[in-house]
Amino acid sequence: MSKESKVLSRRNVLKTLGAVGAYSITASGLTHASTQINATNDVNFPKIPAGLSPELLAQDESFWAKVAQLYDKAQGIVNLEHGYWGKMSLPVQSSFIEATKMVNTQLSFYARKSYNKDTEKSTIKVAEALGAQAEEIVLTRNATESVHNLIRQYKDLGENDTVLFTDIDYPSFKETMQWLASSRNQKAVEVVLPAQANQQQIIDLYTQAFDKHPNLKLMLLTHVSNQHGLVLPVKKIAKIAKQRGIDVICDCAQSWGLLNFKITDLGVDWAGFNLHKWIGSPVGVGALYMKKGSLEKISPYPGEHDANNTNASTRVHTATTNFASILTIPAAINFHQSIGPANKEARLRHLRSLWTSEAKNMPHIEVLGGLDEESSTGMCSFRLQGKTSLDDAKHLQKRLENQFGVFTVLRKGLASGCCIRITPQIFISATEVQQLVKAMKALA
Ligand SMILES: Cc1ncc(COP(=O)(O)O)c(C=O)c1O
């Protein structure tokens, strides 16, 4: 966890909002009131006590209660399913509404003349936040678009080559990897990871798979699993893979913002990201990362031309998109950085530990995912001991919702069976997590 700015100050949030007024409309008379942001007055921004570590701040309920006031929260249910997509904070939502109004007012006059310049600004913002260069980032609609394009357009699969994925990978990406292998008459192998694992066990299992399949050419590597939040040692696995000539496509859909990291911490050439999960952008924003000099093996999107194979943007064909979502990227990143990526990660870890530490003393509960802190994050899963079928998980999800007022989601991709995923957000309180703990105890 790097030492990030821990300052959630009024000044920073004003900066967040200020990003909205920065559209590139140049013609005089067109920048009217609807493009100006003015949503600052009724929001109270909490101050972080000086010298407090992210881990100590994570336990400060009064601080996080103030942060929660910066979000609209549904009443009547404890929602512990925030792995689907994130929530915009109120300042980001204001930015999005203003951007929507502006685009809807200016229409093609804005889009034809100025949108490209604003897309560039948003791209630079994403690149800076990830520690990448702007030309290494392409904005997409979601991580699926980013990763599907990488898999589909991978062109280096030859005779007797094998592709690899694991049971903890995202279901749609496993299928796309399988499709890639079948469509080129090559072999795909699925490696099974244990229901709970630590970093060394994961490295050992990947290494064994590399030994067992010497013709491996391409692998999918997920930073944080959507099944149970297991964190994979991406940099170490990618290094071993590189030494053996195996290309890596990294799925960071769930990790960016849930964990605090830069692209160089991963050591991969290609990765897909979401901003609409933990960065808190509007829905419909993802990113594709392609390291400079790594484009050779990924074809341009069909019909796109890139004579020198050096232009990452030719790997995606976006067409008409939600202009306002793209325009809101700087505001979302500014807000995320104002809270502090390290503070967010620590708060989410703390909320997870509130229930996993209790669950460890419940013999009827099996916790899945990371065996240690390094392999874990805020997202985690559980099931009733021995209850691994889809029906078991459906029944448990319904009981949690209807009997205990706790909303969760079932996951069914693991080889070990189905489970219930628990994903708090930073605006979830310790008291709400206790409602889950009470429910888990009552499930005995
Ligand atoms: C690990 C992982 N990969 C990929 C995806 C796909 O994300 P999206 O639907 O935003 O493209 C998700 C979504 O939950 C995910 O958790």
PDBQT file of the ligand as one rigid body, heavy atoms in Angstrom, charges set to zero:
ROOT
HETATM    1  C1  LIG A 501     -12.944 -10.011 -12.503  1.00  0.00    +0.000 C 
HETATM    2  C2  LIG A 501     -13.922  -9.406 -13.466  1.00  0.00    +0.000 A 
HETATM    3  N1  LIG A 501     -13.611  -9.373 -14.780  1.00  0.00    +0.000 NA
HETATM    4  C3  LIG A 501     -14.430  -8.816 -15.682  1.00  0.00    +0.000 A 
HETATM    5  C4  LIG A 501     -15.634  -8.264 -15.329  1.00  0.00    +0.000 A 
HETATM    6  C5  LIG A 501     -16.513  -7.630 -16.363  1.00  0.00    +0.000 C 
HETATM    7  O1  LIG A 501     -16.717  -6.272 -16.077  1.00  0.00    +0.000 OA
HETATM    8  P1  LIG A 501     -17.645  -5.416 -17.023  1.00  0.00    +0.000 P 
HETATM    9  O2  LIG A 501     -18.977  -6.108 -17.054  1.00  0.00    +0.000 OA
HETATM   10  O3  LIG A 501     -17.735  -4.082 -16.378  1.00  0.00    +0.000 OA
HETATM   11  O4  LIG A 501     -17.021  -5.398 -18.348  1.00  0.00    +0.000 OA
HETATM   12  C6  LIG A 501     -16.018  -8.282 -13.985  1.00  0.00    +0.000 A 
HETATM   13  C7  LIG A 501     -17.325  -7.769 -13.588  1.00  0.00    +0.000 C 
HETATM   14  O5  LIG A 501     -17.833  -7.982 -12.511  1.00  0.00    +0.000 OA
HETATM   15  C8  LIG A 501     -15.134  -8.865 -13.029  1.00  0.00    +0.000 A 
HETATM   16  O6  LIG A 501     -15.435  -8.888 -11.722  1.00  0.00    +0.000 OA
ENDROOT
TORSDOF 0
